[in-house]
Amino acid sequence: MKFYITLPDPERARGELAALSFSAHGAEALAEQLRYALADRAYSQAWLATLDEDAAEHVDPALLAVDAAATVSGAQKDLAIELVADTRINGSAFKHRMRLLAGAHWQLRDVR
């Protein structure tokens, strides 16, 4: 699936947990951070480590899915940044990663 994302105000696109949040500046760097969050098991394991033991036991395994073949491109559009992620990760897991990375400061424009 391809997910088309807009970060209307990239400087505000930060999640609640700094270690799991976007920290980059610029379209290419943000795209690379999203690609890492989708493709590297270390990212989902870092999130899992923030949960208490009881909560961690009840996590839907789909939220921990990774796609080593995921690709993400980024482009600056006026003041916003547009990202296109091509991944096999399902929509719920993808949205979960975006909330960790960007908090509420992102928009899903389309899914194909």
Residue pairs with C-beta under 8 A, 6 or more apart in sequence:
1 86
1 87
1 88
1 91
1 94
1 111
1 112
2 84
2 85
2 86
2 110
2 111
2 112
3 83
3 84
3 85
3 87
3 91
3 94
3 108
3 110
3 111
4 82
4 83
4 84
4 108
4 109
4 110
4 111
4 112
5 34
5 82
5 83
5 84
5 85
5 98
5 106
5 107
5 108
5 109
6 77
6 80
6 81
6 82
6 83
6 106
6 107
6 109
7 13
7 30
7 80
7 81
7 82
7 83
7 102
7 105
7 106
7 107
8 79
8 80
8 105
8 106
8 107
9 79
9 80
9 105
10 22
10 25
10 30
10 79
10 80
10 81
12 103
12 105
13 22
13 30
13 81
13 101
13 102
13 103
13 105
13 106
14 21
14 22
14 23
14 102
14 103
14 105
15 21
15 22
15 99
15 100
15 101
15 102
15 103
16 103
17 47
17 50
17 100
19 46
20 37
20 43
20 46
20 47
20 50
20 100
20 101
21 100
21 101
21 102
21 103
22 30
22 33
22 34
22 101
22 102
23 33
24 30
24 32
24 33
26 74
26 76
26 81
27 74
27 75
27 76
27 81
27 82
27 83
28 74
29 74
30 74
30 81
30 83
31 72
31 73
31 74
31 83
32 72
33 101
34 72
34 83
34 85
34 97
34 98
34 101
35 70
35 71
35 72
35 85
36 43
37 43
37 97
37 100
37 101
38 66
38 67
38 70
38 72
38 85
38 87
38 89
38 94
38 97
39 66
39 67
39 68
39 69
39 70
40 66
41 64
41 66
43 66
43 97
44 63
44 64
44 65
44 66
45 64
47 100
48 56
48 59
48 64
51 59
60 92
62 90
62 92
62 93
63 92
63 93
63 96
64 93
65 89
65 90
65 93
66 89
67 87
67 88
67 89
69 87
69 88
70 85
70 86
70 87
70 88
70 89
71 85
71 86
71 87
72 83
72 84
72 85
72 86
73 83
73 84
74 81
74 82
74 83
74 84
75 81
75 82
82 109
85 94
87 94
89 97
91 111
95 108
98 106
98 108
